Amino acid sequence: MTELTGLASILLLAVGVGVALQFAGARGYHLAQPQRTPYLGGGSPCAHAWQRYHVRYYPMALLFIAFEMEMMFMYPWAAVYVAEGATALAEMGMFLAILAVGIVYGWREGIFRWQ
């Protein structure tokens, strides 16, 4: 029963602090109209936020993950290869083949070309 009482008191304290902070923020200072705009310290935005960023990083991220997964599993695989032998070699071959598909896709997308 004491664990339940402690949990209930902590929950009540957390809710009370949250409500108190909401009321404290609601009666705070008031900003002028230019300062309410959340962009460049009150300046008006000239473009929508999504227009500035392109998804060109996606193939590079895919390639990074492929190489990272490959390197992350190489050392544990080497330790298992000593004990398992050809079975571990076949499993690692399949794993590297799956990652190679991602690398070939990235190559086809032109990741290695610096523009």
DSSP file (Angstrom, degrees, kcal/mol; ACC not computed):
  #  RESIDUE AA STRUCTURE BP1 BP2  ACC     N-H-->O    O-->H-N    N-H-->O    O-->H-N    TCO  KAPPA ALPHA  PHI   PSI    X-CA   Y-CA   Z-CA
    1    1 A M     >        0   0    0      0, 0.0     4,-2.0     0, 0.0     5,-0.1   0.000 360.0 360.0 360.0 -31.3    0.0    0.0    0.0
    2    2 A T  H  >  +     0   0    0      1,-0.2     4,-2.3     2,-0.2     5,-0.2   0.844 360.0  54.0 -69.6 -31.9    2.9    2.4    0.7
    3    3 A E  H  > S+     0   0    0      2,-0.2     4,-2.4     1,-0.2    -1,-0.2   0.910 109.6  47.9 -65.9 -40.4    4.2    2.0   -2.9
    4    4 A L  H  > S+     0   0    0      2,-0.2     4,-2.4     1,-0.2    -2,-0.2   0.878 111.4  50.0 -67.1 -37.9    0.8    2.9   -4.3
    5    5 A T  H  X S+     0   0    0     -4,-2.0     4,-2.3     2,-0.2    -2,-0.2   0.911 111.5  48.5 -66.5 -42.4    0.6    5.9   -2.0
    6    6 A G  H  X S+     0   0    0     -4,-2.3     4,-2.1     2,-0.2    -2,-0.2   0.908 112.7  48.3 -63.5 -42.3    4.1    7.1   -3.0
    7    7 A L  H  X S+     0   0    0     -4,-2.4     4,-2.4     1,-0.2    -2,-0.2   0.914 111.8  49.3 -64.6 -43.2    3.2    6.7   -6.7
    8    8 A A  H  X S+     0   0    0     -4,-2.4     4,-2.5     1,-0.2    -2,-0.2   0.884 110.7  50.4 -64.0 -38.7   -0.1    8.6   -6.3
    9    9 A S  H  X S+     0   0    0     -4,-2.3     4,-2.3     2,-0.2    -1,-0.2   0.896 111.3  47.7 -68.7 -38.5    1.6   11.4   -4.4
   10   10 A I  H  X S+     0   0    0     -4,-2.1     4,-2.4     2,-0.2    -2,-0.2   0.908 112.9  49.2 -66.9 -40.6    4.3   11.8   -7.2
   11   11 A L  H  X S+     0   0    0     -4,-2.4     4,-2.3     2,-0.2    -2,-0.2   0.915 111.8  48.5 -63.4 -43.0    1.6   11.7   -9.8
   12   12 A L  H  X S+     0   0    0     -4,-2.5     4,-2.3     1,-0.2    -2,-0.2   0.893 111.5  50.2 -63.6 -40.6   -0.4   14.4   -8.0
   13   13 A L  H  X S+     0   0    0     -4,-2.3     4,-2.5     2,-0.2    -2,-0.2   0.908 110.4  49.7 -63.8 -42.9    2.7   16.5   -7.6
   14   14 A A  H  X S+     0   0    0     -4,-2.4     4,-2.2     2,-0.2    -2,-0.2   0.913 112.7  46.3 -63.9 -43.2    3.6   16.2  -11.3
   15   15 A V  H  X S+     0   0    0     -4,-2.3     4,-2.5     2,-0.2    -1,-0.2   0.904 112.5  51.5 -65.8 -40.4    0.0   17.2  -12.3
   16   16 A G  H  X S+     0   0    0     -4,-2.3     4,-2.5     1,-0.2    -2,-0.2   0.909 110.0  48.0 -63.4 -42.8    0.0   20.1   -9.8
   17   17 A V  H  X S+     0   0    0     -4,-2.5     4,-2.3     2,-0.2    -1,-0.2   0.912 111.7  51.0 -65.0 -41.1    3.3   21.5  -11.1
   18   18 A G  H  X S+     0   0    0     -4,-2.2     4,-1.8     2,-0.2    -2,-0.2   0.919 112.2  45.5 -61.5 -44.4    2.1   21.2  -14.7
   19   19 A V  H  X S+     0   0    0     -4,-2.5     4,-2.2     2,-0.2    -1,-0.2   0.909 112.2  52.1 -65.7 -41.8   -1.1   23.1  -13.9
   20   20 A A  H  X S+     0   0    0     -4,-2.5     4,-2.2     1,-0.2    -2,-0.2   0.894 109.7  49.2 -62.6 -39.8    0.8   25.7  -12.0
   21   21 A L  H  X S+     0   0    0     -4,-2.3     4,-2.1     2,-0.2    -1,-0.2   0.863 108.9  53.1 -68.3 -34.9    3.2   26.3  -14.9
   22   22 A Q  H  X S+     0   0    0     -4,-1.8     4,-1.7     2,-0.2    -2,-0.2   0.928 112.0  44.7 -64.5 -44.1    0.3   26.6  -17.3
   23   23 A F  H  X S+     0   0    0     -4,-2.2     4,-1.2     1,-0.2    -2,-0.2   0.875 112.1  52.3 -68.3 -36.1   -1.4   29.3  -15.2
   24   24 A A  H  < S+     0   0    0     -4,-2.2    -1,-0.2     1,-0.2    -2,-0.2   0.883 112.2  45.7 -67.4 -37.2    1.9   31.1  -14.6
   25   25 A G  H >< S+     0   0    0     -4,-2.1     3,-1.1     1,-0.2    -1,-0.2   0.801 106.2  60.3 -74.8 -28.7    2.6   31.2  -18.4
   26   26 A A  H 3< S+     0   0    0     -4,-1.7    -1,-0.2     1,-0.3    -2,-0.2   0.822 108.4  42.3 -70.6 -30.3   -1.0   32.4  -19.2
   27   27 A R  T 3< S+     0   0    0     -4,-1.2    -1,-0.3    -3,-0.1    -2,-0.2   0.122  93.6 115.9-103.5  22.5   -0.7   35.6  -17.2
   28   28 A G  S <  S-     0   0    0     -3,-1.1    -3,-0.1     1,-0.2     2,-0.0   0.095  76.4 -54.4 -75.1-167.6    2.8   36.4  -18.3
   29   29 A Y        -     0   0    0      1,-0.1     2,-0.4     0, 0.0    -1,-0.2  -0.297  53.4-122.7 -71.8 156.4    3.9   39.4  -20.4
   30   30 A H        -     0   0    0     -3,-0.1     2,-0.2    -2,-0.0    -1,-0.1  -0.852  20.6-139.4-104.9 136.2    2.3   40.2  -23.7
   31   31 A L        -     0   0    0     -2,-0.4     2,-0.1     1,-0.1     5,-0.1  -0.618  18.7-113.2 -92.9 151.0    4.3   40.5  -26.9
   32   32 A A    >>  -     0   0    0     -2,-0.2     4,-0.8     1,-0.1     3,-0.5  -0.329  40.3 -97.4 -72.9 166.1    3.9   43.0  -29.6
   33   33 A Q  H >> S+     0   0    0      1,-0.2     3,-1.1     2,-0.2     4,-0.6   0.884 120.5  50.4 -59.3 -45.5    2.7   41.8  -33.0
   34   34 A P  H >4 S+     0   0    0      0, 0.0     3,-0.6     0, 0.0    -1,-0.2   0.839 108.5  54.3 -65.1 -27.7    6.1   41.6  -34.7
   35   35 A Q  H <4 S+     0   0    0     -3,-0.5    -2,-0.2     1,-0.2     7,-0.1   0.636  95.6  67.1 -80.7 -12.2    7.5   39.6  -31.9
   36   36 A R  H << S+     0   0    0     -3,-1.1    -1,-0.2    -4,-0.8    -3,-0.1   0.722  76.7  95.9 -77.2 -21.2    4.8   37.0  -32.0
   37   37 A T  S <<>S-     0   0    0     -3,-0.6     2,-1.6    -4,-0.6     5,-0.5  -0.595  72.3-146.4 -72.6 119.4    6.0   35.8  -35.4
   38   38 A P  T   5 +     0   0    0      0, 0.0     2,-0.3     0, 0.0    -1,-0.1  -0.274  66.6  88.4 -86.7  54.1    8.2   32.8  -34.7
   39   39 A Y  T >>5S-     0   0    0     -2,-1.6     3,-1.0     4,-0.2     4,-0.6  -0.932  98.0 -14.9-152.8 123.4   10.7   33.4  -37.5
   40   40 A L  G >45S-     0   0    0     -2,-0.3     3,-0.8     1,-0.3     4,-0.1   0.825 120.4 -58.9  54.9  39.2   13.9   35.4  -37.6
   41   41 A G  G 345S-     0   0    0      1,-0.2    -1,-0.3     2,-0.1     3,-0.1   0.826 115.5 -32.7  65.7  31.9   13.2   37.4  -34.5
   42   42 A G  G <4<S+     0   0    0     -3,-1.0    -1,-0.2    -5,-0.5    -2,-0.2   0.306 103.2 130.7 109.0  -8.7    9.9   38.8  -35.8
   43   43 A G    <<  -     0   0    0     -3,-0.8    -1,-0.4    -4,-0.6    -4,-0.2  -0.441  63.0-107.4 -75.7 153.3   10.7   39.1  -39.5
   44   44 A S        -     0   0    0     -2,-0.1     2,-0.1    -3,-0.1    -1,-0.1  -0.603  35.2-113.3 -81.6 139.8    8.2   37.8  -42.0
   45   45 A P        -     0   0    0      0, 0.0     3,-0.1     0, 0.0    -1,-0.1  -0.441  16.7-158.4 -72.6 143.9    9.3   34.6  -43.8
   46   46 A C  S    S+     0   0    0      1,-0.2     2,-0.3    -2,-0.1    -2,-0.0   0.623  76.1  23.0 -95.7 -15.0    9.9   34.8  -47.5
   47   47 A A  S    S-     0   0    0      0, 0.0    -1,-0.2     0, 0.0     2,-0.1  -0.977  88.6 -95.2-146.3 157.4    9.4   31.1  -48.2
   48   48 A H    >>  -     0   0    0     -2,-0.3     3,-1.2     1,-0.1     4,-0.6  -0.439  38.6-118.2 -70.2 149.0    7.7   28.2  -46.7
   49   49 A A  G >4 S+     0   0    0      1,-0.3     3,-0.8     2,-0.2     4,-0.5   0.835 111.7  54.1 -61.5 -35.4    9.9   26.0  -44.4
   50   50 A W  G 34 S+     0   0    0      1,-0.2     3,-0.4     2,-0.2    -1,-0.3   0.686  97.1  66.4 -75.7 -15.8    9.6   22.9  -46.6
   51   51 A Q  G <4 S+     0   0    0     -3,-1.2    -1,-0.2     1,-0.2    -2,-0.2   0.732  94.8  58.3 -75.3 -20.5   10.6   24.7  -49.7
   52   52 A R  S << S+     0   0    0     -3,-0.8     2,-0.4    -4,-0.6    -1,-0.2   0.741 100.4  60.9 -81.9 -22.3   14.2   25.3  -48.4
   53   53 A Y        -     0   0    0     -4,-0.5     2,-0.3    -3,-0.4    -1,-0.0  -0.873  62.8-164.6-114.9 138.1   15.0   21.6  -47.8
   54   54 A H    >   -     0   0    0     -2,-0.4     3,-0.5     1,-0.0    -3,-0.0  -0.739  30.3-119.8-112.8 164.9   15.2   18.8  -50.4
   55   55 A V  T >  S+     0   0    0     -2,-0.3     3,-0.9     1,-0.2    -2,-0.0  -0.107  75.9 118.1 -96.0  35.7   15.2   15.1  -49.8
   56   56 A R  T 3>  +     0   0    0      1,-0.2     4,-0.6     2,-0.1    -1,-0.2   0.692  65.3  66.4 -73.5 -17.6   18.6   14.7  -51.5
   57   57 A Y  H <> S+     0   0    0     -3,-0.5     4,-2.5     1,-0.2    -1,-0.2   0.657  79.4  84.0 -77.2 -14.7   20.1   13.4  -48.3
   58   58 A Y  H <> S+     0   0    0     -3,-0.9     4,-2.3     1,-0.2    -1,-0.2   0.922  90.3  44.6 -60.9 -49.3   18.0   10.3  -48.4
   59   59 A P  H  > S+     0   0    0      0, 0.0     4,-2.2     0, 0.0    -1,-0.2   0.891 114.1  51.2 -63.8 -34.7   20.2    8.2  -50.7
   60   60 A M  H  X S+     0   0    0     -4,-0.6     4,-2.4     2,-0.2    -2,-0.2   0.904 110.0  49.1 -67.2 -39.1   23.3    9.3  -48.8
   61   61 A A  H  X S+     0   0    0     -4,-2.5     4,-2.4     2,-0.2    -1,-0.2   0.887 109.6  52.8 -64.9 -38.4   21.7    8.3  -45.5
   62   62 A L  H  X S+     0   0    0     -4,-2.3     4,-2.1    -5,-0.2    -2,-0.2   0.913 110.4  47.0 -62.6 -43.0   20.8    4.9  -47.0
   63   63 A L  H  X S+     0   0    0     -4,-2.2     4,-2.4     2,-0.2     5,-0.2   0.905 110.9  51.8 -66.2 -41.1   24.4    4.4  -48.1
   64   64 A F  H  X S+     0   0    0     -4,-2.4     4,-2.6     1,-0.2    -2,-0.2   0.920 110.4  48.3 -61.2 -43.8   25.7    5.4  -44.7
   65   65 A I  H  X S+     0   0    0     -4,-2.4     4,-2.7     2,-0.2     5,-0.3   0.890 109.9  52.8 -65.3 -38.3   23.3    2.9  -42.9
   66   66 A A  H  X S+     0   0    0     -4,-2.1     4,-1.9     1,-0.2    -2,-0.2   0.949 114.3  40.7 -62.8 -47.8   24.3    0.1  -45.3
   67   67 A F  H  X S+     0   0    0     -4,-2.4     4,-2.3     2,-0.2    -2,-0.2   0.877 115.0  52.7 -67.8 -36.1   28.1    0.6  -44.6
   68   68 A E  H  X S+     0   0    0     -4,-2.6     4,-2.4    -5,-0.2    -2,-0.2   0.924 110.2  46.5 -66.7 -44.1   27.5    1.2  -40.9
   69   69 A M  H  X S+     0   0    0     -4,-2.7     4,-1.6     1,-0.2    -1,-0.2   0.891 111.4  53.8 -63.4 -38.7   25.5   -2.0  -40.5
   70   70 A E  H  X S+     0   0    0     -4,-1.9     4,-0.6    -5,-0.3    -2,-0.2   0.939 113.8  39.7 -61.6 -47.4   28.1   -3.9  -42.5
   71   71 A M  H  X S+     0   0    0     -4,-2.3     4,-0.7     1,-0.2     3,-0.4   0.830 110.8  58.9 -72.9 -31.7   30.9   -2.7  -40.2
   72   72 A M  H  < S+     0   0    0     -4,-2.4    -1,-0.2     1,-0.2    -2,-0.2   0.841 112.2  39.1 -67.9 -31.9   28.9   -3.1  -37.0
   73   73 A F  H  X S+     0   0    0     -4,-1.6     4,-1.5    -5,-0.2    -1,-0.2   0.474  95.6  82.8 -98.0  -2.1   28.3   -6.8  -37.6
   74   74 A M  H  X S+     0   0    0     -4,-0.6     4,-2.2    -3,-0.4    -1,-0.1   0.933  91.1  46.7 -69.2 -44.8   31.7   -7.7  -39.0
   75   75 A Y  H  X S+     0   0    0     -4,-0.7     4,-1.8     2,-0.2     5,-0.2   0.951 114.5  44.7 -67.1 -49.0   33.5   -8.2  -35.6
   76   76 A P  H  > S+     0   0    0      0, 0.0     4,-2.0     0, 0.0    -1,-0.2   0.884 112.9  53.8 -61.4 -34.0   30.8  -10.3  -33.9
   77   77 A W  H  X S+     0   0    0     -4,-1.5     4,-2.9     1,-0.2    -2,-0.2   0.907 104.9  53.4 -65.1 -39.3   30.5  -12.3  -37.1
   78   78 A A  H  X S+     0   0    0     -4,-2.2     4,-1.1     1,-0.2    -1,-0.2   0.876 109.1  49.5 -62.9 -36.2   34.3  -13.0  -37.0
   79   79 A A  H  X S+     0   0    0     -4,-1.8     4,-0.7     1,-0.2    -1,-0.2   0.881 114.9  43.4 -69.0 -37.1   34.0  -14.3  -33.5
   80   80 A V  H  X S+     0   0    0     -4,-2.0     4,-3.1     1,-0.2     3,-0.4   0.822 104.6  65.0 -76.3 -31.6   31.1  -16.6  -34.4
   81   81 A Y  H  X S+     0   0    0     -4,-2.9     4,-1.6     1,-0.2    -1,-0.2   0.852  96.1  57.4 -61.0 -34.8   32.8  -17.7  -37.6
   82   82 A V  H  < S+     0   0    0     -4,-1.1    -1,-0.2     1,-0.2    -2,-0.2   0.897 116.5  34.7 -61.8 -39.5   35.5  -19.4  -35.6
   83   83 A A  H  < S+     0   0    0     -4,-0.7    -2,-0.2    -3,-0.4    -1,-0.2   0.873 127.6  33.9 -84.1 -38.4   32.9  -21.5  -33.8
   84   84 A E  H >< S-     0   0    0     -4,-3.1     3,-0.6     1,-0.2     2,-0.4   0.868  81.6-172.9 -92.0 -39.2   30.4  -22.1  -36.6
   85   85 A G  T 3X  +     0   0    0     -4,-1.6     4,-1.5    -5,-0.4     3,-0.4  -0.683  64.9   8.3  87.2-129.7   32.4  -22.3  -39.8
   86   86 A A  H 3> S+     0   0    0     -2,-0.4     4,-2.3     1,-0.2    -1,-0.2   0.779 124.3  60.8 -66.2 -29.6   30.7  -22.5  -43.2
   87   87 A T  H <> S+     0   0    0     -3,-0.6     4,-2.2     1,-0.2    -1,-0.2   0.929 106.8  45.6 -63.1 -45.1   27.2  -21.8  -41.8
   88   88 A A  H  > S+     0   0    0     -3,-0.4     4,-2.3     1,-0.2    -1,-0.2   0.856 110.5  55.1 -66.1 -34.6   28.3  -18.4  -40.4
   89   89 A L  H  X S+     0   0    0     -4,-1.5     4,-1.9     2,-0.2    -2,-0.2   0.909 109.0  47.0 -64.9 -41.8   30.0  -17.7  -43.7
   90   90 A A  H  X S+     0   0    0     -4,-2.3     4,-2.1     2,-0.2    -2,-0.2   0.904 111.9  50.3 -66.2 -41.9   26.8  -18.4  -45.7
   91   91 A E  H  X S+     0   0    0     -4,-2.2     4,-2.2     1,-0.2    -2,-0.2   0.908 111.3  47.7 -64.5 -40.9   24.7  -16.2  -43.3
   92   92 A M  H  X S+     0   0    0     -4,-2.3     4,-2.7     1,-0.2    -1,-0.2   0.860 108.4  56.0 -68.5 -33.6   27.1  -13.3  -43.6
   93   93 A G  H  X S+     0   0    0     -4,-1.9     4,-1.9     2,-0.2    -2,-0.2   0.911 108.9  46.4 -62.1 -41.8   27.1  -13.7  -47.4
   94   94 A M  H  X S+     0   0    0     -4,-2.1     4,-2.1     2,-0.2    -2,-0.2   0.907 112.4  50.9 -65.9 -40.8   23.3  -13.3  -47.4
   95   95 A F  H  X S+     0   0    0     -4,-2.2     4,-2.0     1,-0.2    -2,-0.2   0.924 111.9  46.2 -62.5 -45.1   23.5  -10.3  -45.1
   96   96 A L  H  X S+     0   0    0     -4,-2.7     4,-2.1     1,-0.2    -1,-0.2   0.830 109.1  56.0 -68.9 -31.0   26.1   -8.6  -47.2
   97   97 A A  H  X S+     0   0    0     -4,-1.9     4,-1.3     2,-0.2    -1,-0.2   0.904 107.2  49.1 -66.2 -40.2   24.1   -9.4  -50.4
   98   98 A I  H  X S+     0   0    0     -4,-2.1     4,-1.0     1,-0.2     3,-0.3   0.919 113.5  46.1 -64.8 -42.7   21.1   -7.6  -48.9
   99   99 A L  H  X S+     0   0    0     -4,-2.0     4,-1.9     1,-0.2    -1,-0.2   0.836 105.4  61.3 -68.1 -31.0   23.2   -4.6  -48.0
  100  100 A A  H  X S+     0   0    0     -4,-2.1     4,-2.9     1,-0.2     5,-0.2   0.828  96.4  60.4 -64.6 -30.7   24.8   -4.7  -51.4
  101  101 A V  H  X S+     0   0    0     -4,-1.3     4,-2.2    -3,-0.3    -1,-0.2   0.922 106.1  47.0 -61.5 -42.8   21.3   -4.1  -52.9
  102  102 A G  H  X S+     0   0    0     -4,-1.0     4,-2.2     2,-0.2    -2,-0.2   0.882 112.6  49.3 -65.2 -38.2   21.1   -0.8  -51.0
  103  103 A I  H  X S+     0   0    0     -4,-1.9     4,-2.4     2,-0.2    -2,-0.2   0.905 111.1  48.8 -68.7 -41.0   24.6    0.2  -52.1
  104  104 A V  H  X S+     0   0    0     -4,-2.9     4,-2.5     2,-0.2    -2,-0.2   0.897 110.5  51.9 -65.0 -39.3   23.9   -0.6  -55.7
  105  105 A Y  H  X S+     0   0    0     -4,-2.2     4,-1.9    -5,-0.2    -2,-0.2   0.929 110.6  48.2 -61.1 -44.3   20.7    1.5  -55.4
  106  106 A G  H  X>S+     0   0    0     -4,-2.2     5,-2.1     2,-0.2     4,-0.8   0.895 110.5  51.1 -62.5 -40.2   22.6    4.4  -54.0
  107  107 A W  H ><5S+     0   0    0     -4,-2.4     3,-0.9     1,-0.2    -1,-0.2   0.914 109.6  50.4 -62.7 -42.5   25.2    4.1  -56.8
  108  108 A R  H 3<5S+     0   0    0     -4,-2.5    -1,-0.2     1,-0.3    -2,-0.2   0.843 107.3  54.4 -64.3 -33.4   22.4    4.1  -59.4
  109  109 A E  H 3<5S-     0   0    0     -4,-1.9    -1,-0.3    -5,-0.2    -2,-0.2   0.627 120.3-111.0 -75.8 -13.0   21.0    7.2  -57.7
  110  110 A G  T X<5 +     0   0    0     -3,-0.9     3,-0.8    -4,-0.8    -3,-0.2   0.834  63.7 150.5  90.5  35.5   24.3    8.9  -58.1
  111  111 A I  T 3 <S+     0   0    0     -5,-2.1    -4,-0.1     1,-0.2    -3,-0.1   0.870  71.6  55.2 -66.3 -36.0   25.5    9.2  -54.5
  112  112 A F  T 3  S+     0   0    0     -6,-0.2     2,-0.6    -5,-0.1    -1,-0.2   0.532  86.5  94.1 -80.6  -4.7   29.1    9.0  -55.4
  113  113 A R    <   -     0   0    0     -3,-0.8     2,-0.6    -6,-0.1     0, 0.0  -0.792  66.9-149.7 -87.4 121.4   28.9   12.0  -57.8
  114  114 A W              0   0    0     -2,-0.6    -2,-0.1     1,-0.1    -3,-0.0  -0.818 360.0 360.0 -91.5 122.0   29.9   15.3  -56.1
  115  115 A Q              0   0    0     -2,-0.6    -1,-0.1     0, 0.0    -2,-0.0   0.436 360.0 360.0-103.8 360.0   28.0   18.1  -57.8
